Amino acid sequence: MSNNDKEESLYITKDYFLNLPEEDLLHILHNINSWDLIRGKRIFISGATGFVGKWLLSSLLFANSKLMLGIEIYILSRNSKNFLTSYPGLLDCKNIIFLDGNIRDFVLDNTIKFDFAIHAATDVVQERPSIDIFDDCILGTRNFIKNIQQAGCERMLLLSSGAVYGKTPNSMNLIPEDFLGAPDPLDILSAYGEGKRASELISSILAKDAGFSISFARCFAFIGPFLPLDKHFAIGNFILDAMKDQPIIIKGDGTPMRSYLYSADLAIWLWEILFNGDHLRAYNVGGDYQLSIKDLAEKVVSVLESSSQITIKTPVDSFRPVQKYLPDLNRANNELGLRSHFNLDSAILKTANFNKELY
């Protein structure tokens, strides 16, 4: 046990782990067998103050506390002061170094060195101009890799997206990693998907030139603590409305198909891909239980025992193909042994319970 670990163990508070349920953190801890790979190592994470990043940071802090890993964590944040105001328990954490900066143009001090890096810093929560989203993907990824190369990084995980595949063909149900579809380049709503697609290419080129290993997590849809309930995520909106017994309004026809992975499982998948994913290989990350948006709303109301009434604004057009956003998970299942451990009912209930005092 390092001196830092000994000192911090004396005053760990719940917000040190970002107030996440201990049962979820234990679930992550015990379902990863490769923690020793980072013992005594340094890890750099961008986007650690977002939905996914908070789960990575919290689970990493928890593993470090329980297993005495002796790691150092470097966090890139646009405003670490705001983040630390929300989680003051981290103020005295000597294992974390916060670096303030923008993903597009931050510059690391040339004395900073680390072994692992996770790039998770594209904001899809806030509604922003498409060109800003695209630039964050392209310029941010390029700048991130430039800095980690200088820092001597050996292994990197890039958080990509299922949006890189574009629209799912009518003849296809689940999207595999070797599907060579793409977003429509003439649609400004493709900025995120095209940006992530280009980020994968940029990362592949630069990683090969720099000589470090890189894997890609193509993320689909998720549910769990830290998911904003008042932004443009259908499942979050449904949960918030059901918690308040307010009407649930579905603006479309309710037929699009989705699947959701609980965020504790998401953390396991991402750590395993970082630790054990093959070099220059992409893995779909998502849930395996498929349901329509209409069925999702009904399930949320049922699980939360809400009196919310569901209204569907758009009539179903039987001639229009059903839109699907569903990952084929065979590669992650078979190559890395990854599975979903939480059913959707449990995930909905856990998400609602976490947010009871926040909304």
C-alpha positions in Angstrom: 0.0 0.0 0.0 1.4 3.4 -1.0 1.5 6.3 1.5 -1.1 8.0 -0.6 -3.4 5.0 -0.4 -3.0 4.7 3.4 -3.7 8.4 4.0 -6.8 8.4 1.7 -8.3 5.3 3.3 -8.7 7.3 6.5 -11.1 9.8 5.1 -12.9 8.3 2.2 -16.5 9.6 1.9 -19.3 8.5 -0.3 -18.8 11.3 -2.8 -15.2 10.1 -3.2 -16.9 7.5 -5.4 -19.2 10.1 -6.9 -22.2 8.8 -4.8 -22.7 5.7 -6.8 -24.3 2.7 -5.2 -21.6 0.5 -3.6 -23.3 -2.6 -4.9 -22.7 -1.4 -8.5 -19.0 -0.6 -7.7 -18.6 -4.0 -6.2 -20.2 -5.6 -9.3 -17.7 -3.8 -11.5 -14.7 -4.7 -9.2 -15.5 -8.4 -9.1 -16.3 -8.8 -12.8 -12.9 -7.6 -14.0 -10.0 -10.0 -13.6 -7.3 -7.7 -15.1 -6.9 -4.9 -12.6 -3.3 -6.0 -11.9 -2.4 -4.7 -15.4 -2.7 -1.2 -14.1 -1.0 -1.7 -10.7 1.4 1.1 -10.2 0.5 2.7 -13.5 -0.6 6.1 -14.6 -3.9 6.6 -16.5 -5.1 9.6 -18.5 -8.9 10.1 -19.1 -10.6 12.8 -21.1 -14.3 13.3 -20.6 -14.2 11.9 -17.1 -16.8 14.4 -15.8 -19.5 13.2 -18.3 -21.9 10.3 -18.1 -19.5 7.5 -19.2 -16.5 9.2 -17.7 -17.9 9.4 -14.2 -18.5 5.6 -14.2 -14.9 5.0 -15.4 -13.5 7.4 -12.8 -15.6 6.1 -9.9 -15.0 2.4 -10.7 -11.2 3.2 -11.0 -11.1 5.0 -7.7 -13.0 2.1 -6.0 -10.7 -0.5 -7.5 -7.7 1.5 -6.4 -9.1 1.8 -2.9 -10.1 -1.9 -2.5 -7.1 -3.5 -4.3 -4.4 -0.9 -3.3 -3.4 -0.6 -7.0 -1.2 2.5 -6.4 -2.3 4.2 -9.6 -2.2 7.8 -10.6 -5.2 9.3 -12.5 -4.9 12.3 -14.8 -8.2 13.9 -15.7 -8.7 16.5 -18.5 -11.7 18.7 -17.7 -13.0 22.0 -19.0 -13.7 23.1 -15.5 -12.4 21.0 -12.7 -13.5 23.5 -10.1 -17.2 23.0 -10.9 -16.7 19.2 -10.8 -14.9 19.3 -7.4 -17.6 21.6 -6.0 -20.1 18.7 -6.6 -17.7 16.1 -5.2 -15.6 17.7 -2.5 -14.5 14.3 -1.3 -12.0 14.3 -4.2 -10.3 17.5 -3.1 -7.8 15.7 -0.9 -7.3 12.7 -3.3 -3.6 12.6 -4.0 -4.1 10.0 -6.7 -5.9 12.4 -9.0 -4.4 15.2 -11.0 -6.9 17.5 -12.6 -5.8 19.2 -15.8 -8.0 22.0 -17.1 -8.3 22.5 -20.8 -10.3 22.1 -24.0 -9.9 18.8 -25.8 -9.1 20.6 -29.1 -6.1 22.5 -27.9 -4.9 21.4 -24.5 -1.1 20.9 -24.1 0.4 18.6 -21.5 3.5 19.5 -19.7 6.3 17.4 -21.2 7.2 16.1 -17.8 3.8 14.2 -17.5 4.0 10.5 -18.4 1.4 7.8 -18.3 0.8 4.3 -19.5 -2.9 4.1 -20.4 -5.3 6.6 -22.0 -9.1 6.7 -22.5 -10.5 9.3 -24.9 -14.2 9.8 -23.9 -14.5 13.6 -24.4 -17.2 14.2 -27.0 -20.2 16.0 -25.6 -23.5 14.6 -26.9 -25.6 15.9 -24.1 -25.7 19.6 -24.9 -27.4 20.7 -28.1 -24.6 22.4 -30.1 -23.9 23.4 -33.7 -23.1 20.4 -35.9 -19.7 21.8 -36.9 -18.7 22.1 -33.2 -19.5 18.5 -32.6 -17.6 17.5 -35.7 -14.6 19.6 -34.8 -14.5 18.2 -31.3 -14.3 14.7 -32.8 -11.6 15.4 -35.4 -9.5 18.1 -33.7 -10.0 16.7 -30.3 -8.9 13.2 -31.2 -5.9 14.4 -33.1 -4.8 16.7 -30.2 -5.4 14.0 -27.6 -3.2 11.5 -29.5 -0.5 14.0 -30.0 -0.3 14.6 -26.3 -0.5 11.0 -25.2 2.3 10.1 -27.7 4.5 12.7 -26.0 3.6 11.2 -22.6 4.7 7.7 -23.6 1.3 6.1 -23.6 1.4 2.3 -24.3 -2.3 1.6 -24.7 -5.4 3.6 -25.6 -9.2 3.2 -25.7 -11.2 5.4 -28.0 -14.9 5.7 -27.2 -16.6 5.7 -30.6 -20.3 5.2 -31.4 -22.8 3.0 -33.2 -23.6 6.1 -35.2 -20.5 5.3 -37.4 -22.7 2.7 -39.2 -25.3 5.1 -40.4 -28.8 3.8 -40.9 -29.4 0.1 -40.4 -30.5 -1.5 -43.7 -34.0 -2.8 -43.7 -32.7 -6.4 -44.3 -30.5 -6.2 -41.2 -31.5 -6.5 -37.6 -28.3 -6.4 -35.6 -25.3 -4.3 -36.8 -22.0 -6.2 -36.7 -18.6 -4.5 -36.5 -17.7 -5.5 -40.1 -20.7 -3.7 -41.6 -19.3 -1.0 -43.8 -22.3 1.3 -43.8 -21.8 5.0 -43.1 -23.8 8.1 -42.1 -25.2 10.3 -44.8 -22.6 13.0 -45.4 -25.2 15.4 -46.8 -27.2 15.3 -43.5 -26.0 17.8 -40.9 -27.3 15.4 -38.2 -24.5 13.1 -39.3 -21.9 15.3 -37.7 -21.4 13.1 -34.7 -21.4 9.8 -36.6 -19.1 11.1 -39.3 -16.9 12.7 -36.7 -16.5 9.4 -34.8 -15.9 7.5 -38.0 -13.1 9.9 -38.9 -11.8 9.8 -35.4 -11.4 6.0 -35.7 -9.3 6.5 -38.9 -7.2 9.3 -37.4 -6.5 7.2 -34.3 -5.6 4.1 -36.4 -3.1 6.1 -38.5 -1.5 7.9 -35.6 -1.4 4.9 -33.3 0.4 2.9 -36.0 2.9 5.8 -36.5 3.4 6.3 -32.7 3.7 2.6 -31.9 1.1 2.3 -29.2 -1.9 -0.2 -29.0 -5.4 1.1 -29.5 -8.9 -0.5 -29.3 -12.3 1.0 -30.1 -15.6 0.8 -28.2 -18.6 1.6 -30.5 -21.1 2.6 -27.9 -24.9 2.3 -28.5 -27.6 3.1 -25.9 -27.2 3.1 -22.1 -29.2 3.6 -18.9 -28.1 4.3 -15.3 -27.0 6.9 -12.8 -25.6 10.1 -14.3 -27.7 9.7 -17.5 -29.4 13.1 -17.8 -33.1 12.6 -17.5 -34.0 16.1 -18.9 -32.0 16.0 -22.2 -32.6 14.3 -25.5 -32.5 10.7 -24.4 -35.9 8.9 -24.7 -35.3 6.5 -21.8 -34.2 9.3 -19.5 -37.3 11.5 -20.5 -39.6 8.5 -19.9 -38.1 7.8 -16.4 -38.4 11.4 -15.4 -42.0 11.8 -16.5 -42.9 8.5 -14.9 -41.3 9.5 -11.6 -43.5 12.7 -11.6 -46.6 10.9 -12.9 -46.6 13.3 -15.8 -47.8 12.5 -19.4 -45.2 10.7 -21.6 -45.3 12.1 -25.1 -43.7 10.1 -27.9 -43.3 12.5 -30.8 -42.7 9.8 -33.4 -44.7 6.6 -34.0 -43.1 4.6 -31.3 -41.8 1.9 -33.6 -38.0 2.4 -33.6 -36.1 -0.4 -32.0 -33.5 0.0 -29.2 -31.6 -2.0 -26.6 -30.0 -0.6 -23.4 -27.0 -1.6 -21.3 -26.9 -0.7 -17.7 -24.0 1.6 -16.9 -22.3 -0.7 -14.3 -22.0 -3.3 -17.1 -20.9 -0.5 -19.5 -17.9 0.2 -17.2 -16.9 -3.4 -17.1 -17.1 -3.6 -20.9 -14.9 -0.5 -21.4 -12.3 -1.5 -18.9 -12.1 -5.0 -20.5 -11.7 -3.6 -24.0 -8.9 -1.3 -22.7 -7.1 -4.1 -20.9 -7.7 -7.0 -23.3 -9.1 -5.7 -26.7 -7.0 -6.4 -29.8 -5.0 -3.7 -31.4 -6.9 -1.8 -34.1 -10.1 -3.7 -33.4 -13.6 -2.3 -32.7 -16.1 -3.8 -30.3 -19.8 -3.0 -30.2 -21.0 -2.0 -26.7 -24.7 -2.2 -25.8 -27.6 -4.2 -24.6 -29.1 -7.4 -25.9 -32.8 -6.9 -25.0 -34.6 -5.4 -27.9 -37.8 -3.4 -27.7 -39.6 -0.6 -29.4 -39.8 3.0 -28.1 -43.5 2.5 -27.4 -42.8 -0.7 -25.4 -40.0 1.0 -23.6 -42.4 3.8 -22.4 -44.9 1.2 -21.3 -42.2 -0.8 -19.4 -41.0 2.3 -17.6 -44.5 3.1 -16.5 -45.0 -0.4 -15.3 -41.7 -0.8 -13.5 -42.1 2.5 -11.7 -45.8 1.9 -11.0 -46.5 5.3 -12.4 -49.9 6.8 -13.3 -48.4 8.5 -16.4 -50.4 8.3 -19.6 -48.6 7.6 -22.9 -49.4 9.6 -26.0 -48.0 8.7 -29.4 -48.1 11.8 -31.7 -47.4 10.2 -35.1 -49.6 7.4 -36.6 -47.8 4.3 -37.7 -47.0 4.1 -41.4 -47.1 0.5 -42.4 -45.1 1.3 -45.6 -42.2 2.9 -43.7 -39.5 0.5 -42.6 -38.9 0.2 -38.8 -35.8 2.2 -37.8 -33.3 0.1 -35.7 -30.3 0.9 -33.6 -29.2 -2.5 -32.3 -25.7 -3.9 -31.9 -24.5 -7.3 -32.8 -22.6 -8.3 -29.6 -21.0 -11.6 -30.7 -17.5 -10.2 -31.0 -17.5 -8.8 -27.4 -19.3 -11.9 -26.1 -17.0 -14.4 -27.8 -13.6 -12.7 -27.8 -13.8 -10.9 -24.4 -16.4 -12.9 -22.6 -18.5 -9.8 -22.0 -22.2 -10.2 -20.9 -25.0 -8.0 -19.7 -25.8 -8.8 -16.0 -28.7 -6.4 -15.3 -32.1 -6.8 -16.9 -33.9 -3.7 -18.1 -36.5 -3.7 -15.3 -33.7 -3.6 -12.7 -31.8 -0.9 -14.7 -34.9 1.3 -14.8 -35.5 1.0 -11.1 -31.9 1.6 -10.2 -31.8 4.7 -12.4 -35.0 6.1 -10.9 -33.8 5.5 -7.3 -30.5 7.3 -7.9 -32.3 10.3 -9.3 -35.1 10.7 -6.7 -33.5 13.6 -5.0 -31.9 15.2 -8.1 -35.0 16.1 -10.1 
